[in-house]
Amino acid sequence: MRYLVDLTGILVLDKDLGMSSMRAVDIARRRAGRAKAGHAGTLDPLATGVLVIAFGRATKAIDLLMATEKRYETDVDLSAFTSTDDREGERREVAVSTPPTREKIESTLAQFRGPIQQRPPAFSAVHVAGKRAYQLARNDAPPELPPREVMVHEIALVEYTWPIARVAIRSGKGFYVRSLARDLGTALGTGGHCATLRRIAVGPFTAANARRFDDLPERIDESHLLPLETALAMTGDLGFRAKGA
């Protein structure tokens, strides 16, 4: 692909509800005059929050940025499972005669702290036999994905009024909040899916310093981006420059 503009830097975007990550990158690239761009970690269309978009030479740092910790807040609906593990999919109601107590939810969440085995959602971007899992799932052939180890550094119950449990999470790379919602419901004997999901931080880049497209001009230039050197300093990486960026 021929890129029309040589632009380097990091855009910390607060992604809107309903927009895919690739759509967000396409909009950012268009506003940047078709500069080279990519994102550091997919955010579901029904999720909002921090999406880090790299331009130009900063795209070489995407793997580094994806490896940073993430922070999320999610409202888990314990009254039903869904086919997508969020509110987009078909609901499967679960009859719960006695809702779990706050203490029960807190003690169950503690089981998900540390290194855990987690099965990604069937509707995810995981590769299966050369295709994305969501492509198979949309063709009525949802794959049974094998579990893999992910790290959960912190997890806590923030608010609870049946059937909604608001949960805050600090996790490592590859963690799926939708899987956590599903597995929490299974462990509790209830349903479980993400009614809302917001990513509030990717490494040092937070929602507090993210910008929405409505706040940005139709033409993005380097004055609207975080310089690559500043972004690398914020992540604490000192060797990336030596790797050819």
C-alpha positions in Angstrom: 0.0 0.0 0.0 1.2 3.5 -0.9 1.0 5.9 2.1 0.4 9.5 1.1 1.6 11.2 4.3 4.7 10.6 6.4 3.3 11.0 9.9 4.7 9.5 13.1 3.2 9.4 16.6 0.5 7.9 18.9 -3.1 8.8 19.1 -4.8 7.8 22.4 -8.4 7.5 21.3 -11.6 7.2 23.4 -13.5 4.8 21.1 -17.2 5.3 20.7 -19.8 2.6 21.3 -20.7 0.6 18.2 -17.5 1.3 16.3 -15.0 -1.5 15.5 -11.4 -1.0 16.1 -10.5 -1.2 12.4 -13.2 1.3 11.6 -11.6 3.7 14.1 -8.2 3.2 12.5 -9.7 3.8 9.0 -11.2 7.1 10.2 -8.0 8.1 11.9 -6.0 7.2 8.8 -8.3 9.2 6.5 -8.1 12.3 8.8 -4.3 11.9 8.8 -4.2 12.1 5.0 -3.9 8.3 4.5 -0.8 7.9 6.7 0.3 4.4 7.7 -1.6 3.4 10.9 -2.5 0.5 13.1 -4.0 -0.2 16.5 -2.4 -1.7 19.6 -5.1 -4.2 20.7 -8.7 -4.8 19.5 -11.6 -3.2 21.4 -15.0 -4.8 20.7 -17.6 -2.7 18.9 -19.8 -2.8 22.0 -16.9 -1.6 24.2 -15.8 2.0 24.7 -12.6 3.5 25.9 -8.9 3.5 25.2 -7.7 2.5 21.7 -4.1 3.3 21.0 -3.5 4.1 17.3 0.0 4.3 16.0 1.1 6.2 12.9 4.2 5.8 10.7 7.3 4.5 12.5 5.3 4.2 15.7 3.5 1.1 14.1 6.8 -0.8 14.8 6.0 -0.3 18.5 2.6 -1.9 18.3 3.7 -5.3 19.7 5.4 -3.5 22.6 2.2 -1.5 23.3 0.0 -4.6 23.1 2.1 -6.3 25.7 1.3 -3.6 28.3 -1.2 -4.1 31.1 -4.9 -3.1 30.5 -7.5 -1.8 32.9 -11.2 -2.4 32.4 -14.6 -1.8 34.0 -17.5 -4.0 33.1 -21.1 -4.5 34.1 -21.7 -8.2 34.2 -25.3 -9.3 33.8 -25.7 -12.4 35.9 -29.2 -13.2 34.7 -28.3 -14.7 31.3 -25.6 -16.1 29.1 -25.4 -15.0 25.4 -23.9 -16.5 22.3 -21.3 -13.7 22.1 -20.7 -13.2 25.9 -21.9 -9.7 25.5 -25.3 -8.1 24.9 -25.0 -8.4 21.1 -25.7 -12.1 21.1 -28.9 -14.1 21.7 -29.8 -14.3 25.4 -30.1 -17.6 27.2 -31.9 -16.9 30.5 -30.9 -18.6 33.6 -33.4 -19.2 36.4 -31.8 -18.1 39.7 -33.9 -18.8 42.8 -31.5 -17.1 45.2 -29.2 -14.4 43.8 -25.6 -14.6 45.1 -24.6 -12.3 47.9 -22.0 -9.7 47.5 -19.6 -11.7 49.6 -20.1 -14.8 47.4 -19.3 -12.7 44.3 -16.2 -11.3 45.9 -14.9 -14.7 47.0 -15.6 -16.1 43.5 -13.8 -13.2 41.8 -10.8 -13.9 43.9 -10.5 -17.3 42.1 -9.8 -15.4 38.9 -6.8 -13.5 40.3 -3.3 -14.4 39.2 -2.3 -16.7 36.3 -5.5 -18.4 35.1 -6.5 -20.6 32.2 -9.1 -18.8 30.1 -11.0 -19.9 27.0 -11.5 -17.1 24.5 -15.0 -16.3 23.3 -16.2 -18.1 20.2 -16.8 -14.6 18.7 -13.2 -13.4 18.9 -10.3 -12.6 16.6 -8.4 -15.7 17.5 -7.1 -17.6 14.5 -8.5 -21.1 13.9 -7.2 -23.0 10.8 -6.4 -19.8 9.0 -9.7 -18.0 9.8 -10.9 -15.8 12.6 -13.0 -17.5 15.2 -15.8 -15.0 14.7 -16.0 -15.9 11.0 -16.7 -19.5 11.9 -19.1 -18.6 14.6 -21.1 -16.3 12.2 -21.4 -19.3 9.9 -23.1 -21.3 12.7 -19.9 -23.3 13.3 -18.6 -21.7 16.6 -15.2 -23.3 17.5 -14.5 -24.7 20.9 -11.3 -22.7 21.5 -8.7 -24.3 23.9 -8.0 -22.4 27.1 -4.7 -20.5 27.4 -2.9 -18.8 30.3 -3.6 -15.2 31.0 -2.6 -12.9 33.9 -5.1 -11.0 36.1 -3.2 -8.6 38.4 -6.2 -7.1 40.1 -9.9 -7.9 40.1 -12.6 -6.3 42.4 -16.3 -5.9 42.7 -17.1 -2.2 42.6 -20.9 -2.2 42.8 -23.6 -4.9 43.0 -27.4 -4.8 42.6 -28.8 -8.0 41.2 -28.4 -8.9 38.4 -25.6 -6.4 37.6 -22.2 -6.8 39.1 -19.7 -4.0 38.2 -16.2 -5.4 38.1 -12.8 -3.6 37.8 -9.9 -5.5 36.3 -6.2 -5.0 35.7 -4.9 -7.7 33.3 -2.1 -8.7 31.0 -2.1 -9.4 27.3 -4.6 -11.7 25.8 -7.2 -11.4 28.6 -10.9 -11.4 27.5 -13.4 -9.6 29.8 -16.2 -11.3 28.0 -14.7 -14.7 29.0 -14.5 -13.5 32.6 -18.2 -12.6 32.6 -19.1 -16.0 31.2 -16.8 -17.9 33.6 -18.0 -15.9 36.6 -21.6 -16.8 35.9 -20.6 -20.5 35.5 -18.8 -20.4 38.8 -21.7 -18.7 40.6 -24.4 -21.0 39.0 -26.0 -18.0 37.3 -25.8 -16.5 33.9 -23.0 -14.1 32.9 -22.3 -11.8 30.0 -20.9 -8.2 29.6 -23.7 -5.7 29.6 -21.2 -2.9 29.3 -17.4 -2.8 28.8 -15.0 0.1 29.0 -11.2 0.0 28.7 -9.9 2.7 30.9 -6.1 2.2 30.3 -3.6 0.6 28.0 -0.3 0.7 29.8 0.3 4.4 30.7 -2.3 5.6 28.3 -5.6 6.3 30.1 -9.1 7.4 29.3 -8.4 10.6 31.2 -6.0 11.8 28.5 -7.7 10.1 25.5 -9.5 12.1 22.8 -12.8 11.4 21.0 -13.1 11.9 17.3 -15.7 14.6 18.0 -12.9 16.5 19.8 -10.4 16.2 16.9 -10.3 18.2 13.7 -11.0 16.7 10.3 -7.3 16.9 9.5 -5.0 15.3 12.1 -1.3 16.3 12.1 1.6 15.7 14.5 0.4 18.4 16.8 -2.5 16.1 17.7 -0.3 13.1 18.4 1.9 12.0 21.2 5.5 11.9 19.9 6.9 8.3 19.6 9.8 9.2 22.0 7.4 10.4 24.6 5.2 7.3 24.3 8.2 5.0 24.6 9.4 6.9 27.7 6.0 6.5 29.2 6.1 2.7 28.7 9.5 2.5 30.2 11.1 0.9 27.2 14.7 2.0 26.7 15.8 -0.5 24.0 13.1 0.0 21.3 15.1 2.7 19.4 18.0 0.2 19.2 15.8 -2.3 17.4 15.4 -0.1 14.4 12.4 2.1 15.0 
